[in-house]
Amino acid sequence: MTMPHTQADQDVRTIDLPVRKLTSEAFAAFGTVIAATEDGMPFGPNDAQLDLSQGTPRFYNMRLPGRGLCFNRITRHRAVTQALASVGGFDWLLAVAPPFALEDPRAEPRPQDIQAFRIPGNVAVMLHAGTWHAGPLFTAAEMCFFNLELADTNLTDHHTCDLSIRYGIAMQLTESPPGQEPPVSAHP
């Protein structure tokens, strides 16, 4: 979400958040990278371990307006995994922080735990239950995404941390030139 520019936001500091290359290993603390596999492959440990047991699954084509690459709010869904992929094969960006304290609806992520990834248009990602996320983020005027969650996720399981209120910050995604991506931190 783009950061509003009002009188109350004068004390909000914008922090650069480097975008990292998406790999299964780098994303493991947040979820699963769902890459293409051959038809007929049996289910295995590299597949997304979906949990849609807390309600009626909802798979839909979600249309989003472009909001830029700056955000000041990050959200989690404690009761469900969520799978996202762009429609049309376009790359997009996602900021994430690891799940923790699922039983505590007041828990909030630490800014230093937030990481950002470029999601290639030929893969999907599944977020673990409770993974904090901001996005999909992109610079186009509008994009569509396939979204798998529960029918009532956005009504009953939508926990948001306003970074500008909690920490006085907003985060701006920044990309390095190809081949100069920053290393992924060893701890989520």
N, C-alpha and C positions, 0 to 999 in steps of 0.2 A: 504494500500500500504506500502510495506517495505520502510524504510528510506534509501535513498542512502548514501553511505559513500564516500564523496569526500572532497577535501580541503575546499570548501565553507561551508560544513556542520559541521565544527569543533565547531562552536558556538551554535549548536543545542543541547538543553538539552532534554533528554528523561524522560518523566513523567509517572509513573505508573497510570493506569486507572483501578480501580477494576471492575470486571464483576459482575453484579447483577442478581438475579433471576428474570426471566420474569413473571410478573403477569399483568393482564389487567389494574389494578390500577396504577402500577408503570410505565407502558408504555403509558398511556392515553395521555400524553402531546405530544407524538411523533406519535401515530397512534393506531391501533387496533390489538389485538391478535386474530387471527382467529383459534379457536379451533374446533375440530370435533363436529358436531351436528347430531341429528337423521335426517334421510331422511324425507322430507315432512314438516319440521318445517317452519312456515311462517317467512318472513323477519321481523326483529325486531331491536331494538336499540343496541343490542350486536353484530350485523353483521357489517362488514366493509362498511363504507359509501364511496364507490368508486366515484371518479370524473374523468371520461375519456372523458369529453365533449369538450375538446380543440383540438381534432384530432382523428386520426384512432387508436383504441386500438391495442396493440401488446402483445400477450402472447407467450412467447418462453422459451425454455430450454437453459439456459445460462451456458456455461462451463467456469470455472475460474481456473487458476493455483493457487496453494497455494502461498500466499505472506507473511505468518507468521502473527503474532499478533501485529505488530508495524505499525503505520500509521502516516503520516504527512500531509495528504490531506483529506478534508471532503467536501462532495458535497450535493447540494440540487437541486430539480426540483420544480420550482415555479408554473407550470401550471397543474400538474397532481398528483394524488395519485399514489403510487407504491406498489405492493404486491409482496412479496418474500417468497419462501419456498424451502427447500432443496429437491432434488430428492433422493429418497432412504431412507428417514427418518433419516438422520444424523444430529446431533446437530451442530450448528455453532454460531458465535459471530457477533454482530453488535454494532457499536458505533453510537450514535445519539445525536443531539441537537435539541431543539424545533424550530418550524418555527416561524418567525417573519419578519416584514418588507418585505412582499412578493412583494410589488411594487418597492422595491429598489434592483436592481441587484448587487449593491456594498456592501450590508449588509453582515456581517460576524459574525459567532457565537463566543461567549466568551469561552475560554477553560474550565472555571469552570461550564459551562452549559452542557458539553459533558458527557454523561453517556454510559455505555456499558452493554449489556445484552447477556446472553446465550439463544439462540433460540432453543428449543427442536425440534427434527426432526419430531414430530407429529403435529406441528402447523405451520401456516403461519403468517406473519405480514403484515399489510398494513401501509404504512407511509403516514401521512397527507401531502398534498401539502406543499412544502417548508421545510419539515423536513430535517435537515442536517444528512448525514449518511456516515460512513466509513465502508465498508464491502459489502458483506459478508466476514468475516475473519475466518480462520481455519488453522490447522496445516498440514492437508493432502496434498499430492502432487497436487491433483486436486479434485474439486467437481463440481456438476451441481446443478443449481437452477432454479425453475420455476419463471419467472419474468413477471409481468403484468404492463405495462406502455403504453406510446404512441409510435407510429411507429417512430417518429422523436425526442423523448426525448433526446437522447444522442447527437443530432446535434444542436437542437435549445433551449433546456431547461436544460442545464448542467452548473451549477454555482459552482465553486470550490474555497475553501479557502485553501491556502497552509499555514499550521500552522507553518512550519519551517521558512518561510519568514515573515509572519505576526507577530508571537509571539516568534520565536526562539525555538520552541518545536516540539517534536514528542511524540506520546503517545503509551505506551506499555500496552496491556491488561494483567491483572493479575487476577487469580482466587483464591478465598479463599477455604479452605477445606470445604466440605459439612457441612451445619449447621452454618457456620461462615460468611455468606455473609454480606457485609456492608449494612447498611440501605440505602434505596432510599431517596435522598434529598427531602424535602417538596416542593421545588421550581424547576421547570424545567429550 
